Amino acid sequence: MAADPLFSGPRFLRSLWLLAASLVALLPACGDLDTPAFVDCAIAPDTLDFGGVTTGNSVDRTFTVTNGGSKALEGTIGSTCSDVAVVGSSSVSIARGATGTFTLRFTPSTAGSRTCRVSIADCGTLTVRGEGLAGNAECAVSPTSLSFGTVALGSSDERSFTITNTGNARLTGTVTESCAEFSLVGGGDYDLAPTEAATFGVRFAPTSGGIKSCTFDTGGLCANVGVSGTGQAPQADPQCAVSTDSLLFGTVAVGQSATRTFTITNTGGGTLSGTVSESCASFTIVGTTTYSLGGGQSATFTVRFSPAGEGVRTCEIDAGGGCDPLTARGIGQAQQADPLCVVSTDSLLFGTVVVGQNVTRTFTITNTGGGTSSGTVSESCADFSIVGTATYSLGGGQSATFTVRFAPSSEGVQTCAISTGGGCDPVSARGIGENVAASCQVDTTTFDFRDVVVGQSVDRKVTITNGGLGILSGTLTESCGDFSIVGTAAYSLGAVQSATFTLRFTPSATGSAECTVNAGTSCGNITLRGRGVPPPECELSVQSFDFGTVDVGKHEDHNFDIRNVGGGQLCGTATESCEGFAIQSGATYCAIPGTPFRLRIRFQPPRAGSFECTVDPGAGCPAITVRGVGR
């Protein structure tokens, strides 16, 4: 059949082409199409494994969100686990084509494994895994004793001490006291993460006179704090006390001089004011002459004797302020070639001194003649001693000062004749010993060493403080097989002094042990407890694993549980050095019985082929063999 000329030939094809062009012209441009905006995002990685983290501590991990869609990604990050939180803002705002990085923090409050989902805006969820590991809190208290000294009634003074968590778990407790005149400044509760510290103020407000002491219980694992102070009744009116009623200058060559000192003390309250003065030809006040003294304050004044001629010279020194006057006396002597020794005083009065403490007084030897005056100051008395240099060699007009110490060993009046040597007059020393009872304070009376591996040792420290004024003496003793006192056990403590001793627990067998340490007659007993446990022993959930076939550039993870089926802590670090295999975060561990450590190993083949690796879990555990094939 012949073709219809209308539908064939060049003219038909041209007509068909013109029709198609017309139809195309009627269509809208592509840019005018109303295409809807969309979100297309990716989370990398899709799983965050925090590994094992000690309770109270924190570990951070990051992940990224990439927005490959045509509109901005807006929203928030939400977690279903109370132990997992977003670091910083939880808001998500990522422009199209952009990538955002976010950080999650795992802070386990209890031991054990947990898995949760974290939602990221409209992008989906991220799987989070982690395990809380049990830790041990350790407490350090500094200082363990506070001395307030003397505080007037109606007044108060404050001191402070610090509690520091030196362990790897949270440390909580409450500082308490039950003493009327000592109190905490502020709250007593503390909740400390590892390395954190809290400072507590203590106020001493005496309501009656005398020595006061108290023990602050710091709670939990912490050593107690012993505090002490003395209440003193205030006196409203000033009271003047002059250290001596006479100044003896001895013989001084004409043209030379000698000095003596005396002290004015306000033994009352208020303010004691006055001016020291004289009106004598051969005596002068050297330096400051006025004073204004609060309660308990003192001022020392110097008088110089410069004889204008030979013979005895005397002078009344007005001490002012209602104080008793002093009599100054000296002898003027013509210059001579021979040495002439003059001692500043013929007596040293030490007053009342507590047994175990000491007080010093001084006197001066002067060569008021010529030549050289030589000698040695000495004594032969049990409670008196010469402090420092005892010998002298003095040219004309030269002086030397000597110190005598009174340290009473018993109650009662003590006297001593001090020989000054060199033909000088002796000096009489006198003091009174007063015996004040010591007061023993032990910072803790019970120690729990907890679990210690048989054959190993753990030390604890105990501090003994003398809260009284006498001498506190004693020796720590014990007769227990597994407990011992390390180093010095004896002590002899003056007022407010402390001594620290080390107690050691070395269990020889498994099971509980207890010991009583006698801290001395005045200090009572200290109870020690502990438990011997077997050494740690490693057990693996599996010793080999086959990852199978994994595509090159991708990875697979597998967990291995390391269990401590013995006692104590099983501590180690897992290591490997194989191509294609890697240990994920948290390779170092300390596993306690009942709480395994989860070791995560990743297989990520860098190329096609078979791979095998031997992983050393550490801590004496058997090796783990892993293998896989890259595709």
C-alpha positions as CSV (number, residue, x, y, z in Angstrom):
1,M,0.0,0.0,0.0
2,A,1.4,3.4,-1.0
3,A,2.2,5.9,1.8
4,D,0.0,8.9,2.3
5,P,2.0,11.9,1.2
6,L,0.5,13.9,4.0
7,F,2.3,11.8,6.6
8,S,5.6,11.3,4.9
9,G,8.3,13.2,3.3
10,P,10.2,16.3,4.3
11,R,7.2,18.5,4.7
12,F,5.7,16.1,7.3
13,L,8.9,16.0,9.4
14,R,9.2,19.8,9.4
15,S,5.6,20.1,10.6
16,L,6.2,17.6,13.3
17,W,9.3,19.6,14.5
18,L,7.4,22.9,14.6
19,L,4.6,21.3,16.7
20,A,7.2,20.0,19.3
21,A,8.8,23.4,19.5
22,S,5.5,25.0,20.2
23,L,4.7,22.6,23.0
24,V,8.1,23.2,24.7
25,A,7.5,26.9,24.7
26,L,4.3,26.4,26.5
27,L,6.1,24.5,29.5
28,P,7.3,26.6,32.6
29,A,11.1,26.9,33.2
30,C,12.6,24.3,35.6
31,G,13.5,27.0,38.2
32,D,9.8,27.9,38.4
33,L,8.9,24.4,39.7
34,D,7.7,24.4,43.4
35,T,10.1,21.7,44.7
36,P,9.6,21.1,48.6
37,A,12.6,21.6,51.0
38,F,13.8,18.5,52.9
39,V,16.3,17.4,55.6
40,D,18.8,14.6,54.9
41,C,21.3,14.3,57.8
42,A,23.9,11.8,59.0
43,I,25.2,11.1,62.5
44,A,28.8,9.9,62.9
45,P,29.6,7.6,64.6
46,D,26.2,6.1,65.2
47,T,27.4,4.6,68.6
48,L,29.5,6.2,71.4
49,D,31.1,3.8,73.8
50,F,32.5,5.5,76.9
51,G,34.0,2.2,78.2
52,G,34.6,1.9,82.0
53,V,34.5,5.2,84.1
54,T,35.0,5.3,87.9
55,T,31.8,6.6,89.7
56,G,32.0,10.3,90.4
57,N,34.4,10.9,87.4
58,S,33.5,12.1,83.9
59,V,34.6,11.2,80.4
60,D,33.7,13.2,77.2
61,R,33.1,11.9,73.7
62,T,32.2,13.9,70.5
63,F,30.1,13.1,67.5
64,T,29.2,15.0,64.3
65,V,25.9,15.7,62.5
66,T,26.0,16.6,58.8
67,N,23.0,18.2,57.1
68,G,22.9,17.1,53.4
69,G,19.4,18.3,52.9
70,S,18.0,21.5,51.4
71,K,16.9,23.2,54.6
72,A,18.5,24.0,58.0
73,L,18.3,21.4,60.7
74,E,16.8,22.8,63.9
75,G,16.0,21.2,67.3
76,T,17.5,20.0,70.5
77,I,19.5,17.0,71.8
78,G,17.8,14.8,74.4
79,S,19.2,11.9,76.5
80,T,17.2,9.1,78.2
81,C,20.1,8.4,80.7
82,S,20.6,10.6,83.8
83,D,24.3,9.8,83.7
84,V,24.8,11.2,80.1
85,A,24.5,14.9,79.5
86,V,25.3,17.4,76.7
87,V,28.4,19.5,77.3
88,G,27.4,23.1,76.6
89,S,24.2,24.0,74.7
90,S,21.7,21.3,73.8
91,S,20.4,23.3,70.9
92,V,21.0,22.1,67.3
93,S,21.1,24.6,64.4
94,I,23.0,23.4,61.3
95,A,22.7,25.1,57.9
96,R,22.2,22.9,54.7
97,G,25.4,21.4,53.6
98,A,27.1,22.1,57.0
99,T,28.4,19.9,59.8
100,G,28.0,20.4,63.6
101,T,30.1,18.8,66.3
102,F,28.7,18.0,69.8
103,T,30.0,16.6,73.0
104,L,28.4,14.2,75.5
105,R,29.7,13.6,79.0
106,F,29.3,10.3,80.9
107,T,29.3,10.7,84.7
108,P,28.3,7.4,86.3
109,S,26.7,7.8,89.8
110,T,26.6,4.0,90.4
111,A,28.5,0.9,89.2
112,G,27.2,-1.2,86.3
113,S,26.6,-1.0,82.6
114,R,24.0,1.1,80.9
115,T,22.8,1.8,77.3
116,C,20.7,4.8,76.3
117,R,19.4,6.6,73.3
118,V,20.2,10.3,72.5
119,S,17.9,12.0,70.1
120,I,19.3,14.6,67.8
121,A,16.6,17.0,66.5
122,D,14.8,15.4,63.6
123,C,17.9,13.5,62.5
124,G,17.4,10.3,64.5
125,T,19.1,8.8,67.6
126,L,22.6,8.0,68.7
127,T,23.3,4.9,70.8
128,V,25.4,5.5,74.0
129,R,27.0,2.8,76.1
130,G,29.1,3.1,79.2
131,E,29.9,1.3,82.5
132,G,30.3,2.7,85.9
133,L,33.2,1.3,87.9
134,A,33.2,1.3,91.7
135,G,35.9,3.5,93.2
136,N,37.3,4.3,96.6
137,A,37.1,7.7,98.3
138,E,40.2,8.8,100.3
139,C,40.2,11.7,102.7
140,A,43.0,14.1,103.8
141,V,42.4,16.7,106.5
142,S,44.8,19.6,107.0
143,P,45.6,20.6,109.7
144,T,44.3,18.0,112.2
145,S,44.7,20.4,115.2
146,L,43.8,24.0,115.7
147,S,45.2,26.2,118.5
148,F,43.4,29.5,119.2
149,G,45.7,30.7,122.0
150,T,44.2,33.1,124.5
151,V,40.9,34.8,123.7
152,A,39.2,37.3,126.0
153,L,35.7,36.5,127.3
154,G,33.1,38.1,125.1
155,S,35.4,38.0,122.1
156,S,36.0,35.3,119.5
157,D,38.6,34.1,117.1
158,E,38.4,31.9,113.9
159,R,40.6,29.3,112.4
160,S,40.0,26.9,109.5
161,F,40.8,23.4,108.2
162,T,40.4,21.7,104.8
163,I,39.0,18.3,103.7
164,T,40.4,17.0,100.4
165,N,39.1,14.0,98.4
166,T,42.4,12.2,97.4
167,G,40.6,9.1,96.1
168,N,38.8,8.2,92.9
169,A,35.2,8.2,94.1
170,R,32.9,10.8,95.5
171,L,33.5,11.6,99.2
172,T,30.5,12.8,101.3
173,G,30.1,13.5,105.0
174,T,29.2,16.0,107.7
175,V,31.4,17.9,110.1
176,T,29.9,18.0,113.6
177,E,30.8,19.1,117.1
178,S,29.1,19.1,120.5
179,C,31.2,21.7,122.4
180,A,29.6,24.8,123.9
181,E,32.4,27.3,123.1
182,F,33.5,26.0,119.7
183,S,31.3,26.1,116.7
184,L,31.3,25.7,112.9
185,V,31.2,28.8,110.8
186,G,28.7,28.0,108.0
187,G,27.5,24.5,107.0
188,G,29.2,21.3,107.9
189,D,28.1,19.1,104.9
190,Y,30.5,18.2,102.1
191,D,30.1,16.3,98.8
192,L,33.5,16.2,97.0
193,A,34.4,14.7,93.6
194,P,38.0,13.4,93.3
195,T,40.6,16.1,93.9
196,E,38.0,18.6,95.2
197,A,38.4,20.2,98.6
198,A,36.2,22.0,101.1
199,T,37.3,24.5,103.8
200,F,35.5,24.7,107.2
201,G,35.7,27.6,109.6
202,V,35.8,27.1,113.4
203,R,35.0,29.8,115.9
204,F,36.2,29.9,119.5
205,A,34.0,32.2,121.7
206,P,34.9,31.4,125.4
207,T,32.2,32.0,128.0
208,S,34.5,31.3,131.0
209,G,38.1,31.4,131.8
210,G,40.6,28.5,131.5
211,I,41.7,25.9,129.0
212,K,39.1,24.6,126.6
213,S,39.3,21.7,124.1
214,C,37.0,20.0,121.6
215,T,37.1,17.4,118.9
216,F,35.3,18.0,115.6
217,D,34.0,14.8,114.0
218,T,34.6,15.1,110.2
219,G,32.6,12.0,109.4
220,G,33.2,9.2,106.9
221,L,36.8,8.3,106.2
222,C,38.3,11.6,107.5
223,A,40.5,12.1,110.5
224,N,39.0,14.2,113.3
225,V,40.2,17.7,114.1
226,G,41.2,18.6,117.7
227,V,40.8,22.3,118.7
228,S,42.0,24.1,121.9
229,G,42.1,27.5,123.3
230,T,42.2,29.5,126.6
231,G,39.5,31.8,127.8
232,Q,40.7,34.9,129.6
233,A,38.5,37.3,131.7
234,P,39.0,40.8,130.4
235,Q,39.8,43.7,132.8
236,A,38.3,47.0,132.1
237,D,41.0,49.2,133.7
238,P,44.7,49.3,132.8
239,Q,47.1,47.8,135.3
240,C,50.8,48.7,135.2
241,A,53.6,46.2,136.0
242,V,57.3,47.3,135.9
243,S,59.8,44.5,135.4
244,T,62.1,45.7,138.2
245,D,62.3,48.4,140.9
246,S,66.0,49.0,140.5
247,L,68.7,49.4,137.8
248,L,72.2,48.6,139.0
249,F,74.9,49.9,136.8
250,G,77.9,48.9,139.0
251,T,81.1,50.8,138.5
252,V,81.6,52.7,135.2
253,A,84.7,54.6,134.3
254,V,84.3,58.3,133.9
255,G,84.0,59.1,130.2
256,Q,82.4,55.8,129.5
257,S,78.8,54.6,129.8
258,A,76.6,51.6,130.5
259,T,73.0,50.9,129.7
260,R,70.2,48.9,131.4
261,T,66.7,48.2,130.3
262,F,63.3,47.7,132.0
263,T,59.9,46.8,130.7
264,I,56.4,48.2,131.4
265,T,53.4,45.9,130.8
266,N,49.7,46.6,130.8
267,T,48.4,43.5,132.7
268,G,44.8,44.9,132.7
269,G,42.6,46.1,130.0
270,G,41.9,49.5,128.4
271,T,45.0,51.6,127.4
272,L,47.9,52.4,129.7
273,S,49.7,55.6,128.6
274,G,52.6,57.6,130.0
275,T,56.1,59.0,129.6
276,V,59.3,57.7,131.2
277,S,61.4,60.6,132.5
278,E,64.4,61.6,134.8
279,S,66.1,64.7,136.0
280,C,69.6,63.5,137.0
281,A,72.9,64.7,135.6
282,S,74.5,61.2,135.1
283,F,71.4,59.3,133.8
284,T,69.5,59.7,130.5
285,I,66.6,57.9,128.8
286,V,67.8,56.5,125.4
287,G,65.3,56.4,122.5
288,T,61.5,56.5,122.9
289,T,60.2,57.7,126.2
290,T,56.4,57.5,125.7
291,Y,54.1,54.5,125.5
292,S,50.4,53.6,124.9
293,L,49.8,50.0,125.7
294,G,46.6,47.9,125.2
295,G,45.8,44.9,127.5
296,G,48.8,42.5,127.6
297,Q,51.1,44.8,125.6
298,S,54.6,45.7,126.7
299,A,57.2,48.4,126.0
300,T,61.0,48.3,126.8
301,F,63.0,51.4,127.8
302,T,66.8,52.0,128.0
303,V,68.6,54.0,130.7
304,R,72.2,55.1,130.2
305,F,74.6,55.9,133.0
306,S,77.4,58.2,132.1
307,P,79.2,59.3,135.3
308,A,80.4,62.8,135.2
309,G,82.8,62.2,138.1
310,E,83.8,59.7,140.7
311,G,81.5,58.4,143.4
312,V,78.1,56.9,143.9
313,R,75.3,58.3,141.7
314,T,71.6,57.6,142.2
315,C,68.5,58.6,140.3
316,E,64.7,58.1,140.5
317,I,63.2,57.2,137.1
318,D,59.6,58.2,136.8
319,A,57.8,55.5,134.8
320,G,54.6,57.6,134.3
321,G,51.1,56.2,133.8
322,G,50.6,55.6,137.5
323,C,53.5,53.0,137.4
324,D,55.9,52.6,140.3
325,P,59.1,54.5,140.0
326,L,62.6,52.9,139.6
327,T,65.8,53.6,141.4
328,A,68.9,53.8,139.2
329,R,72.3,53.4,140.9
330,G,75.9,53.5,139.6
331,I,79.5,54.3,140.7
332,G,81.7,56.6,138.8
333,Q,85.4,55.6,138.7
334,A,88.4,57.3,137.3
335,Q,89.9,55.6,134.2
336,Q,92.3,52.9,135.2
337,A,94.5,50.4,133.4
338,D,93.2,47.3,135.2
339,P,89.9,45.6,134.1
340,L,86.9,46.1,136.2
341,C,83.9,43.8,135.9
342,V,80.3,45.1,136.4
343,V,77.2,42.8,136.2
344,S,73.9,44.5,135.2
345,T,71.9,42.8,137.9
346,D,72.4,40.6,141.0
347,S,69.2,38.6,140.5
348,L,67.1,37.1,137.6
349,L,63.4,36.5,138.5
350,F,61.6,34.0,136.2
351,G,58.2,34.0,137.9
352,T,55.9,31.0,137.5
353,V,56.6,28.6,134.6
354,V,54.6,25.6,133.6
355,V,56.5,22.3,133.9
356,G,57.6,21.3,130.4
357,Q,57.9,24.9,129.2
358,N,60.7,27.4,129.6
359,V,61.4,31.1,130.0
360,T,64.7,33.0,129.4
361,R,66.2,36.1,131.1
362,T,69.4,38.0,130.2
363,F,72.1,40.0,132.1
364,T,75.1,42.0,130.9
365,I,78.8,41.9,131.9
366,T,80.7,45.2,131.2
367,N,84.5,45.9,131.6
368,T,84.3,49.4,133.1
369,G,88.1,49.5,133.6
370,G,90.9,49.0,131.1
371,G,92.9,46.0,130.0
372,T,90.9,42.8,129.2
373,S,88.3,41.2,131.4
374,S,87.9,37.5,130.6
375,G,85.8,34.7,132.1
376,T,83.1,32.1,131.6
377,V,79.5,32.1,132.8
378,S,78.5,28.8,134.3
379,E,75.9,27.0,136.5
380,S,75.4,23.6,138.0
381,C,71.6,23.5,138.5
382,A,69.2,20.9,137.0
383,D,66.5,23.4,135.9
384,F,68.6,26.3,134.8
385,S,71.0,26.5,131.8
386,I,73.2,29.0,129.9
387,V,71.9,29.5,126.3
388,G,74.4,30.2,123.6
389,T,77.9,31.7,124.2
390,A,79.2,31.4,127.8
391,T,82.7,32.9,127.5
392,Y,83.8,36.5,127.2
393,S,86.9,38.6,126.6
394,L,86.1,42.4,127.0
395,G,88.3,45.4,126.5
396,G,87.7,48.6,128.4
397,G,84.1,49.8,128.0
398,Q,83.0,46.6,126.1
399,S,80.0,44.5,127.2
400,A,78.6,41.0,126.6
401,T,75.0,39.8,127.2
402,F,74.2,36.3,128.4
403,T,71.0,34.3,128.4
404,V,69.8,32.0,131.2
405,R,66.9,29.5,130.6
406,F,64.6,28.2,133.3
407,A,62.9,25.0,132.3
408,P,61.3,23.5,135.5
409,S,61.1,19.7,135.7
410,S,58.9,19.7,138.8
411,E,56.7,21.9,140.9
412,G,58.0,24.3,143.5
413,V,60.5,27.1,144.0
414,Q,63.8,26.6,142.2
415,T,67.0,28.7,142.8
416,C,70.4,28.8,141.2
417,A,73.7,30.7,141.7
418,I,75.1,31.7,138.3
419,S,78.9,32.1,138.3
420,T,79.9,35.0,136.1
421,G,83.7,34.2,136.2
422,G,86.5,36.8,135.7
423,G,86.2,38.1,139.3
424,C,82.6,39.3,138.6
425,D,79.8,39.2,141.1
426,P,77.5,36.1,140.9
427,V,73.9,36.3,139.8
428,S,71.1,34.7,141.7
429,A,68.3,33.0,139.6
430,R,64.9,32.1,141.0
431,G,61.7,30.6,139.4
432,I,58.7,28.6,140.4
433,G,57.6,25.4,138.6
434,E,53.9,24.8,138.1
435,N,52.5,21.5,137.0
436,V,49.5,21.7,134.7
437,A,47.9,18.5,133.5
438,A,48.2,17.4,129.9
439,S,45.2,16.6,127.8
440,C,45.3,13.8,125.2
441,Q,43.4,14.1,122.0
442,V,43.4,11.2,119.4
443,D,42.1,12.2,116.0
444,T,40.3,8.8,115.6
445,T,39.8,5.8,117.8
446,T,38.7,3.3,115.1
447,F,40.4,2.4,111.8
448,D,38.9,0.2,109.2
449,F,41.5,-1.0,106.7
450,R,38.8,-2.7,104.7
451,D,39.9,-5.4,102.2
452,V,43.6,-6.0,101.8
453,V,45.2,-8.8,99.7
454,V,46.9,-11.4,101.8
455,G,50.7,-10.7,102.0
456,Q,50.2,-7.1,101.0
457,S,50.1,-4.1,103.4
458,V,48.1,-0.9,103.8
459,D,49.0,1.9,106.2
460,R,46.8,4.4,108.1
461,K,48.0,7.4,110.2
462,V,46.8,8.5,113.6
463,T,47.6,11.8,115.3
464,I,47.9,12.4,119.0
465,T,47.7,16.0,120.2
466,N,48.4,17.5,123.7
467,G,45.5,19.8,124.3
468,G,46.7,20.8,127.8
469,L,49.7,22.7,129.1
470,G,51.8,19.9,130.8
471,I,53.9,17.2,129.1
472,L,52.0,14.4,127.5
473,S,54.1,11.2,127.3
474,G,53.4,7.7,126.2
475,T,54.1,4.8,123.8
476,L,51.8,3.0,121.3
477,T,51.8,-0.7,121.9
478,E,50.1,-3.7,120.3
479,S,50.3,-7.5,120.3
480,C,48.5,-8.5,117.2
481,G,49.8,-10.8,114.5
482,D,48.6,-8.9,111.4
483,F,48.8,-5.4,112.7
484,S,51.9,-3.4,113.5
485,I,53.2,0.1,114.4
486,V,55.6,1.4,111.8
487,G,58.6,3.5,113.0
488,T,58.6,5.5,116.2
489,A,56.0,4.6,118.8
490,A,56.9,6.8,121.7
491,Y,55.9,10.5,122.2
492,S,56.6,13.4,124.5
493,L,54.5,16.4,123.6
494,G,54.4,19.9,125.0
495,A,51.3,22.1,124.9
496,V,49.3,21.9,121.6
497,Q,52.1,19.8,120.1
498,S,51.1,16.8,117.9
499,A,52.7,13.5,116.8
500,T,51.6,11.3,113.9
501,F,52.1,7.5,113.9
502,T,51.7,4.9,111.1
503,L,49.6,1.8,111.7
504,R,50.0,-1.1,109.2
505,F,47.7,-4.1,108.3
506,T,49.4,-7.0,106.6
507,P,46.9,-10.0,106.6
508,S,48.5,-13.4,106.6
509,A,45.3,-15.2,105.8
510,T,41.8,-14.5,104.4
511,G,39.1,-13.4,106.8
512,S,38.4,-10.6,109.2
513,A,41.0,-9.4,111.8
514,E,40.8,-7.0,114.7
515,C,43.4,-5.5,117.0
516,T,43.5,-3.1,120.0
517,V,46.4,-0.6,120.1
518,N,47.1,1.0,123.5
519,A,47.9,4.7,122.8
520,G,49.2,5.3,126.4
521,T,47.7,5.8,129.8
522,S,46.2,9.1,129.1
523,C,45.0,8.4,125.5
524,G,43.2,5.1,125.7
525,N,42.8,2.5,123.0
526,I,42.6,2.5,119.2
527,T,40.6,-0.3,117.5
528,L,41.9,-1.6,114.2
529,R,39.8,-3.8,111.8
530,G,40.5,-5.3,108.4
531,R,39.8,-8.2,106.2
532,G,42.3,-10.4,104.3
533,V,41.2,-11.3,100.8
534,P,42.8,-13.5,98.2
535,P,44.9,-12.0,95.5
536,P,43.2,-10.9,92.3
537,E,42.6,-13.5,89.6
538,C,41.7,-12.9,86.0
539,E,39.0,-14.6,84.0
540,L,38.0,-13.7,80.4
541,S,34.5,-14.0,79.0
542,V,36.1,-15.4,75.8
543,Q,39.7,-15.8,74.7
544,S,39.1,-15.7,70.9
545,F,36.7,-14.1,68.5
546,D,36.2,-14.2,64.7
547,F,34.8,-10.9,63.3
548,G,34.0,-12.6,60.0
549,T,34.0,-10.6,56.8
550,V,34.0,-6.8,57.0
551,D,34.1,-4.4,54.1
552,V,37.2,-2.3,53.7
553,G,36.7,1.2,55.3
554,K,34.0,-0.1,57.6
555,H,34.4,-1.6,61.1
556,E,33.0,-4.0,63.6
557,D,33.3,-3.9,67.4
558,H,33.3,-6.7,70.0
559,N,33.3,-6.6,73.8
560,F,35.4,-8.8,76.0
561,D,34.7,-8.9,79.8
562,I,37.7,-9.0,82.1
563,R,36.5,-10.4,85.5
564,N,38.3,-10.4,88.8
565,V,37.3,-13.8,90.3
566,G,39.8,-13.4,93.2
567,G,40.1,-10.5,95.7
568,G,41.4,-7.0,95.9
569,Q,41.8,-5.1,92.6
570,L,42.8,-6.5,89.3
571,C,44.7,-3.7,87.5
572,G,46.3,-3.6,84.1
573,T,46.4,-2.1,80.6
574,A,45.4,-3.9,77.5
575,T,47.8,-3.6,74.5
576,E,48.1,-4.7,70.9
577,S,50.2,-3.8,67.8
578,C,48.4,-5.4,64.9
579,E,47.2,-4.1,61.6
580,G,43.5,-3.8,61.3
581,F,42.7,-4.2,65.0
582,A,42.6,-1.5,67.7
583,I,41.6,-1.2,71.3
584,Q,39.0,1.5,71.9
585,S,39.1,4.0,74.7
586,G,39.5,2.8,78.2
587,A,42.3,0.3,77.9
588,T,43.6,0.8,81.5
589,Y,41.4,-0.7,84.3
590,C,41.1,-1.8,87.9
591,A,38.5,-4.5,88.3
592,I,37.0,-5.5,91.6
593,P,35.1,-8.7,92.3
594,G,31.6,-8.7,90.9
595,T,32.2,-5.7,88.5
596,P,33.9,-6.7,85.2
597,F,35.8,-4.4,83.0
598,R,34.5,-4.3,79.4
599,L,37.3,-4.2,76.8
600,R,36.2,-3.2,73.3
601,I,38.2,-4.3,70.3
602,R,37.6,-2.9,66.8
603,F,38.3,-4.7,63.5
604,Q,38.6,-2.2,60.6
605,P,40.4,-3.8,57.6
606,P,42.6,-1.4,55.7
607,R,42.5,-3.7,52.6
608,A,41.2,-7.0,51.4
609,G,42.6,-10.2,53.0
610,S,42.8,-12.1,56.2
611,F,44.0,-10.5,59.5
612,E,44.8,-12.0,62.9
613,C,46.0,-10.4,66.2
614,T,47.0,-11.4,69.7
615,V,45.8,-8.9,72.3
616,D,47.5,-8.8,75.7
617,P,44.8,-7.8,78.3
618,G,47.4,-7.1,81.0
619,A,47.2,-8.0,84.7
620,G,48.4,-11.5,84.0
621,C,45.3,-12.4,82.0
622,P,45.6,-14.9,79.1
623,A,46.0,-13.5,75.6
624,I,43.0,-12.9,73.4
625,T,43.1,-14.0,69.7
626,V,41.0,-12.1,67.2
627,R,40.8,-12.6,63.5
628,G,38.8,-11.3,60.5
629,V,38.7,-10.9,56.8
630,G,38.7,-7.7,54.8
631,R,36.5,-7.5,51.7
